[in-house]
Every structure is written in structure tokens, then in C-alpha cells.
Amino acid sequence: HLEVAFKTLKYRLNQRHYDDAYVEWEYVHGDLVDTHGFYKLFAYDGGKRTLVIYDATSDSGTVLPDFILEMLTERSLPGVIEALREGVKRKRK
């Protein structure tokens, strides 16, 4: 789900896991017009660190002012990065 302007939007995604380091998703149905994206993980520094390339696009079908879009991104992105970090840690064990 996604919180937008004090409303919870529900939707279903189709996720494709190509390997542990590459995942894509696309919108199937729900309250959004569209959402899709991917992330790729690259090990570096001898496997001690991970570089993440992340891209996501969402269209709620509602025009929102830039300051609200920025606020939503600032609120949600740390959780996305933390979830990826925890996933990498679990796979290393």
C-alpha cells in the first residue's frame, strides 16, 4: 500500500526476481494508474559493501504539488533502503 495525501492506496504488483541482485516490478491492478520499477545490487570493496541502483515510478492519477511528492519520497525512501539493507544482510548469512 501507499499513503498519498492522507489516503491509503491499495494495489497489486507483479514482481520478477531474476536473481538475488535484480528485481523488477510492475502494476497489475488497484487504486493506482501505474507503478513500476527495479533495483539492482552490486557488490564492491571485496564484497564488504553494496551499491544499489533503484528506480521507481508511481502514478496515483491525482495531481500533487511538488512539495507533497518530495515529502512522500523523503518519508518512504529510507524504509526502502533499510529493507534492501536487511535483505542483503540475510543473504550474506
VMD Tcl script that builds the backbone (N, CA, C; Angstrom):
set m [mol new atoms 279]
animate dup $m
set s [atomselect $m all]
$s set {name element resname resid chain x y z} {
  {N N HIS 1 A 0.836 -1.185 0.000}
  {CA C HIS 1 A 0.000 0.000 0.000}
  {C C HIS 1 A 0.873 1.238 0.000}
  {N N LEU 2 A 0.272 2.376 -0.321}
  {CA C LEU 2 A 0.972 3.652 -0.421}
  {C C LEU 2 A 0.115 4.723 0.225}
  {N N GLU 3 A 0.713 5.526 1.114}
  {CA C GLU 3 A -0.005 6.639 1.733}
  {C C GLU 3 A 0.196 7.877 0.865}
  {N N VAL 4 A -0.891 8.434 0.327}
  {CA C VAL 4 A -0.831 9.628 -0.506}
  {C C VAL 4 A -1.880 10.606 -0.009}
  {N N ALA 5 A -1.415 11.772 0.417}
  {CA C ALA 5 A -2.316 12.850 0.847}
  {C C ALA 5 A -3.383 12.327 1.813}
  {N N PHE 6 A -2.938 11.594 2.841}
  {CA C PHE 6 A -3.811 11.094 3.901}
  {C C PHE 6 A -4.803 10.035 3.434}
  {N N LYS 7 A -4.508 9.398 2.312}
  {CA C LYS 7 A -5.354 8.324 1.805}
  {C C LYS 7 A -4.468 7.114 1.547}
  {N N THR 8 A -4.945 5.944 1.918}
  {CA C THR 8 A -4.209 4.711 1.659}
  {C C THR 8 A -4.657 4.139 0.325}
  {N N LEU 9 A -3.689 3.982 -0.586}
  {CA C LEU 9 A -3.957 3.379 -1.885}
  {C C LEU 9 A -3.501 1.934 -1.844}
  {N N LYS 10 A -4.347 1.034 -2.303}
  {CA C LYS 10 A -4.005 -0.392 -2.323}
  {C C LYS 10 A -3.835 -0.827 -3.771}
  {N N TYR 11 A -2.863 -1.707 -3.987}
  {CA C TYR 11 A -2.584 -2.157 -5.347}
  {C C TYR 11 A -1.842 -3.479 -5.304}
  {N N ARG 12 A -1.808 -4.158 -6.439}
  {CA C ARG 12 A -1.109 -5.435 -6.569}
  {C C ARG 12 A -0.005 -5.278 -7.609}
  {N N LEU 13 A 1.144 -5.871 -7.301}
  {CA C LEU 13 A 2.292 -5.821 -8.196}
  {C C LEU 13 A 2.662 -7.213 -8.678}
  {N N ASN 14 A 3.234 -7.267 -9.843}
  {CA C ASN 14 A 3.869 -8.480 -10.349}
  {C C ASN 14 A 5.373 -8.265 -10.198}
  {N N GLN 15 A 6.018 -9.098 -9.396}
  {CA C GLN 15 A 7.459 -8.975 -9.179}
  {C C GLN 15 A 8.178 -10.099 -9.900}
  {N N ARG 16 A 9.294 -9.746 -10.535}
  {CA C ARG 16 A 10.155 -10.736 -11.182}
  {C C ARG 16 A 11.536 -10.667 -10.529}
  {N N HIS 17 A 11.936 -11.804 -9.971}
  {CA C HIS 17 A 13.251 -11.914 -9.328}
  {C C HIS 17 A 14.152 -12.678 -10.293}
  {N N TYR 18 A 15.068 -11.969 -10.926}
  {CA C TYR 18 A 15.958 -12.616 -11.883}
  {C C TYR 18 A 17.098 -13.340 -11.185}
  {N N ASP 19 A 17.527 -12.810 -10.092}
  {CA C ASP 19 A 18.499 -13.454 -9.207}
  {C C ASP 19 A 18.460 -12.668 -7.897}
  {N N ASP 20 A 19.353 -12.962 -7.004}
  {CA C ASP 20 A 19.350 -12.260 -5.715}
  {C C ASP 20 A 19.640 -10.772 -5.846}
  {N N ALA 21 A 20.195 -10.365 -6.994}
  {CA C ALA 21 A 20.657 -8.998 -7.122}
  {C C ALA 21 A 19.830 -8.141 -8.073}
  {N N TYR 22 A 18.740 -8.680 -8.637}
  {CA C TYR 22 A 17.965 -7.897 -9.595}
  {C C TYR 22 A 16.482 -8.240 -9.501}
  {N N VAL 23 A 15.677 -7.223 -9.209}
  {CA C VAL 23 A 14.231 -7.404 -9.079}
  {C C VAL 23 A 13.532 -6.278 -9.849}
  {N N GLU 24 A 12.503 -6.660 -10.612}
  {CA C GLU 24 A 11.643 -5.696 -11.302}
  {C C GLU 24 A 10.219 -5.867 -10.791}
  {N N TRP 25 A 9.426 -4.805 -10.849}
  {CA C TRP 25 A 8.015 -4.925 -10.528}
  {C C TRP 25 A 7.207 -4.050 -11.474}
  {N N GLU 26 A 5.932 -4.470 -11.650}
  {CA C GLU 26 A 5.013 -3.702 -12.475}
  {C C GLU 26 A 3.617 -3.792 -11.879}
  {N N TYR 27 A 2.835 -2.807 -12.156}
  {CA C TYR 27 A 1.476 -2.680 -11.655}
  {C C TYR 27 A 0.568 -3.733 -12.295}
  {N N VAL 28 A -0.305 -4.341 -11.498}
  {CA C VAL 28 A -1.296 -5.294 -12.005}
  {C C VAL 28 A -2.688 -4.663 -11.925}
  {N N HIS 29 A -3.104 -4.270 -10.714}
  {CA C HIS 29 A -4.396 -3.594 -10.560}
  {C C HIS 29 A -4.466 -2.950 -9.187}
  {N N GLY 30 A -5.469 -2.095 -9.004}
  {CA C GLY 30 A -5.677 -1.448 -7.716}
  {C C GLY 30 A -6.033 0.011 -7.868}
  {N N ASP 31 A -5.701 0.794 -6.837}
  {CA C ASP 31 A -6.086 2.203 -6.768}
  {C C ASP 31 A -5.163 3.146 -7.531}
  {N N LEU 32 A -4.061 2.666 -8.072}
  {CA C LEU 32 A -3.123 3.499 -8.821}
  {C C LEU 32 A -3.421 3.447 -10.314}
  {N N VAL 33 A -2.857 4.391 -11.041}
  {CA C VAL 33 A -2.887 4.337 -12.504}
  {C C VAL 33 A -1.749 3.436 -12.981}
  {N N ASP 34 A -0.571 3.595 -12.345}
  {CA C ASP 34 A 0.597 2.798 -12.735}
  {C C ASP 34 A 1.672 2.895 -11.669}
  {N N THR 35 A 2.472 1.872 -11.566}
  {CA C THR 35 A 3.719 1.903 -10.815}
  {C C THR 35 A 4.606 0.791 -11.351}
  {N N HIS 36 A 5.877 1.083 -11.459}
  {CA C HIS 36 A 6.835 0.089 -11.923}
  {C C HIS 36 A 8.227 0.528 -11.486}
  {N N GLY 37 A 9.137 -0.420 -11.497}
  {CA C GLY 37 A 10.497 -0.082 -11.118}
  {C C GLY 37 A 11.380 -1.306 -11.017}
  {N N PHE 38 A 12.578 -1.080 -10.498}
  {CA C PHE 38 A 13.544 -2.157 -10.338}
  {C C PHE 38 A 14.592 -1.748 -9.312}
  {N N TYR 39 A 15.326 -2.745 -8.828}
  {CA C TYR 39 A 16.572 -2.464 -8.137}
  {C C TYR 39 A 17.591 -3.510 -8.539}
  {N N LYS 40 A 18.842 -3.063 -8.549}
  {CA C LYS 40 A 19.977 -3.935 -8.829}
  {C C LYS 40 A 20.998 -3.723 -7.725}
  {N N LEU 41 A 21.583 -4.810 -7.284}
  {CA C LEU 41 A 22.608 -4.774 -6.236}
  {C C LEU 41 A 23.942 -5.194 -6.824}
  {N N PHE 42 A 24.984 -4.424 -6.521}
  {CA C PHE 42 A 26.331 -4.723 -6.997}
  {C C PHE 42 A 27.286 -4.742 -5.803}
  {N N ALA 43 A 27.965 -5.856 -5.611}
  {CA C ALA 43 A 28.967 -5.948 -4.544}
  {C C ALA 43 A 30.232 -5.216 -4.993}
  {N N TYR 44 A 30.870 -4.543 -4.052}
  {CA C TYR 44 A 32.176 -3.936 -4.324}
  {C C TYR 44 A 32.966 -3.857 -3.027}
  {N N ASP 45 A 34.188 -3.387 -3.111}
  {CA C ASP 45 A 35.089 -3.332 -1.963}
  {C C ASP 45 A 35.268 -4.732 -1.380}
  {N N GLY 46 A 35.518 -5.688 -2.303}
  {CA C GLY 46 A 35.733 -7.064 -1.875}
  {C C GLY 46 A 34.497 -7.720 -1.273}
  {N N GLY 47 A 33.313 -7.237 -1.634}
  {CA C GLY 47 A 32.081 -7.799 -1.099}
  {C C GLY 47 A 31.671 -7.229 0.249}
  {N N LYS 48 A 32.434 -6.259 0.746}
  {CA C LYS 48 A 32.113 -5.652 2.040}
  {C C LYS 48 A 31.007 -4.612 1.942}
  {N N ARG 49 A 30.803 -4.082 0.752}
  {CA C ARG 49 A 29.802 -3.035 0.551}
  {C C ARG 49 A 28.927 -3.386 -0.642}
  {N N THR 50 A 27.776 -2.739 -0.714}
  {CA C THR 50 A 26.845 -2.983 -1.806}
  {C C THR 50 A 26.364 -1.657 -2.378}
  {N N LEU 51 A 26.443 -1.535 -3.683}
  {CA C LEU 51 A 25.893 -0.392 -4.394}
  {C C LEU 51 A 24.502 -0.767 -4.872}
  {N N VAL 52 A 23.519 0.103 -4.633}
  {CA C VAL 52 A 22.140 -0.139 -5.049}
  {C C VAL 52 A 21.765 0.866 -6.132}
  {N N ILE 53 A 21.246 0.344 -7.238}
  {CA C ILE 53 A 20.626 1.201 -8.246}
  {C C ILE 53 A 19.137 0.919 -8.157}
  {N N TYR 54 A 18.370 1.964 -7.853}
  {CA C TYR 54 A 16.942 1.837 -7.584}
  {C C TYR 54 A 16.191 2.854 -8.425}
  {N N ASP 55 A 15.137 2.413 -9.092}
  {CA C ASP 55 A 14.312 3.319 -9.870}
  {C C ASP 55 A 12.858 2.898 -9.700}
  {N N ALA 56 A 12.014 3.833 -9.355}
  {CA C ALA 56 A 10.586 3.535 -9.191}
  {C C ALA 56 A 9.774 4.725 -9.669}
  {N N THR 57 A 8.682 4.417 -10.346}
  {CA C THR 57 A 7.766 5.435 -10.827}
  {C C THR 57 A 6.364 5.040 -10.389}
  {N N SER 58 A 5.629 5.990 -9.836}
  {CA C SER 58 A 4.248 5.740 -9.435}
  {C C SER 58 A 3.369 6.873 -9.922}
  {N N ASP 59 A 2.189 6.518 -10.398}
  {CA C ASP 59 A 1.202 7.496 -10.838}
  {C C ASP 59 A -0.088 7.197 -10.090}
  {N N SER 60 A -0.455 8.088 -9.181}
  {CA C SER 60 A -1.666 7.891 -8.386}
  {C C SER 60 A -2.918 8.344 -9.129}
  {N N GLY 61 A -2.729 9.016 -10.261}
  {CA C GLY 61 A -3.866 9.538 -11.001}
  {C C GLY 61 A -4.346 10.870 -10.462}
  {N N THR 62 A -3.650 11.389 -9.457}
  {CA C THR 62 A -4.002 12.664 -8.839}
  {C C THR 62 A -2.824 13.616 -8.985}
  {N N VAL 63 A -3.111 14.845 -9.363}
  {CA C VAL 63 A -2.052 15.851 -9.445}
  {C C VAL 63 A -1.716 16.293 -8.026}
  {N N LEU 64 A -0.442 16.174 -7.685}
  {CA C LEU 64 A 0.005 16.568 -6.350}
  {C C LEU 64 A 1.078 17.639 -6.487}
  {N N PRO 65 A 1.087 18.621 -5.601}
  {CA C PRO 65 A 2.139 19.639 -5.624}
  {C C PRO 65 A 3.511 19.006 -5.369}
  {N N ASP 66 A 4.544 19.621 -5.921}
  {CA C ASP 66 A 5.909 19.094 -5.769}
  {C C ASP 66 A 6.299 18.902 -4.315}
  {N N PHE 67 A 5.895 19.822 -3.423}
  {CA C PHE 67 A 6.318 19.688 -2.028}
  {C C PHE 67 A 5.725 18.429 -1.388}
  {N N ILE 68 A 4.537 18.009 -1.806}
  {CA C ILE 68 A 3.955 16.772 -1.275}
  {C C ILE 68 A 4.687 15.564 -1.841}
  {N N LEU 69 A 5.007 15.587 -3.124}
  {CA C LEU 69 A 5.773 14.490 -3.719}
  {C C LEU 69 A 7.130 14.338 -3.045}
  {N N GLU 70 A 7.794 15.465 -2.787}
  {CA C GLU 70 A 9.089 15.423 -2.101}
  {C C GLU 70 A 8.938 14.865 -0.685}
  {N N MET 71 A 7.885 15.276 0.017}
  {CA C MET 71 A 7.641 14.776 1.369}
  {C C MET 71 A 7.408 13.264 1.357}
  {N N LEU 72 A 6.602 12.782 0.408}
  {CA C LEU 72 A 6.332 11.353 0.313}
  {C C LEU 72 A 7.607 10.567 0.027}
  {N N THR 73 A 8.436 11.099 -0.853}
  {CA C THR 73 A 9.702 10.439 -1.169}
  {C C THR 73 A 10.614 10.409 0.050}
  {N N GLU 74 A 10.736 11.538 0.730}
  {CA C GLU 74 A 11.589 11.610 1.917}
  {C C GLU 74 A 11.119 10.656 3.013}
  {N N ARG 75 A 9.813 10.471 3.125}
  {CA C ARG 75 A 9.265 9.567 4.142}
  {C C ARG 75 A 9.451 8.105 3.766}
  {N N SER 76 A 9.288 7.773 2.489}
  {CA C SER 76 A 9.287 6.358 2.105}
  {C C SER 76 A 10.661 5.811 1.735}
  {N N LEU 77 A 11.533 6.617 1.149}
  {CA C LEU 77 A 12.803 6.103 0.654}
  {C C LEU 77 A 13.690 5.491 1.739}
  {N N PRO 78 A 13.801 6.080 2.922}
  {CA C PRO 78 A 14.618 5.424 3.953}
  {C C PRO 78 A 14.143 4.003 4.275}
  {N N GLY 79 A 12.839 3.777 4.280}
  {CA C GLY 79 A 12.310 2.433 4.537}
  {C C GLY 79 A 12.655 1.463 3.424}
  {N N VAL 80 A 12.639 1.946 2.192}
  {CA C VAL 80 A 13.023 1.111 1.048}
  {C C VAL 80 A 14.487 0.698 1.171}
  {N N ILE 81 A 15.339 1.656 1.452}
  {CA C ILE 81 A 16.777 1.369 1.577}
  {C C ILE 81 A 17.034 0.427 2.752}
  {N N GLU 82 A 16.356 0.633 3.871}
  {CA C GLU 82 A 16.549 -0.249 5.033}
  {C C GLU 82 A 16.093 -1.669 4.718}
  {N N ALA 83 A 14.985 -1.826 4.005}
  {CA C ALA 83 A 14.511 -3.167 3.628}
  {C C ALA 83 A 15.519 -3.855 2.705}
  {N N LEU 84 A 16.095 -3.119 1.775}
  {CA C LEU 84 A 17.134 -3.691 0.909}
  {C C LEU 84 A 18.361 -4.081 1.724}
  {N N ARG 85 A 18.753 -3.215 2.655}
  {CA C ARG 85 A 19.925 -3.492 3.506}
  {C C ARG 85 A 19.713 -4.768 4.313}
  {N N GLU 86 A 18.535 -4.920 4.905}
  {CA C GLU 86 A 18.241 -6.121 5.682}
  {C C GLU 86 A 18.225 -7.365 4.801}
  {N N GLY 87 A 17.698 -7.232 3.583}
  {CA C GLY 87 A 17.705 -8.365 2.648}
  {C C GLY 87 A 19.107 -8.800 2.292}
  {N N VAL 88 A 20.002 -7.841 2.076}
  {CA C VAL 88 A 21.398 -8.163 1.759}
  {C C VAL 88 A 22.052 -8.854 2.957}
  {N N LYS 89 A 21.799 -8.354 4.168}
  {CA C LYS 89 A 22.381 -8.954 5.371}
  {C C LYS 89 A 21.932 -10.410 5.529}
  {N N ARG 90 A 20.624 -10.670 5.289}
  {CA C ARG 90 A 20.105 -12.041 5.418}
  {C C ARG 90 A 20.766 -12.978 4.395}
  {N N LYS 91 A 21.004 -12.501 3.210}
  {CA C LYS 91 A 21.593 -13.339 2.174}
  {C C LYS 91 A 23.072 -13.620 2.423}
  {N N ARG 92 A 23.744 -12.728 3.137}
  {CA C ARG 92 A 25.166 -12.923 3.454}
  {C C ARG 92 A 25.374 -13.981 4.526}
  {N N LYS 93 A 24.361 -14.245 5.343}
  {CA C LYS 93 A 24.494 -15.207 6.459}
  {C C LYS 93 A 24.395 -16.630 5.961}
}
mol reanalyze $m
mol bondsrecalc $m
mol representation Tube
mol addrep $m
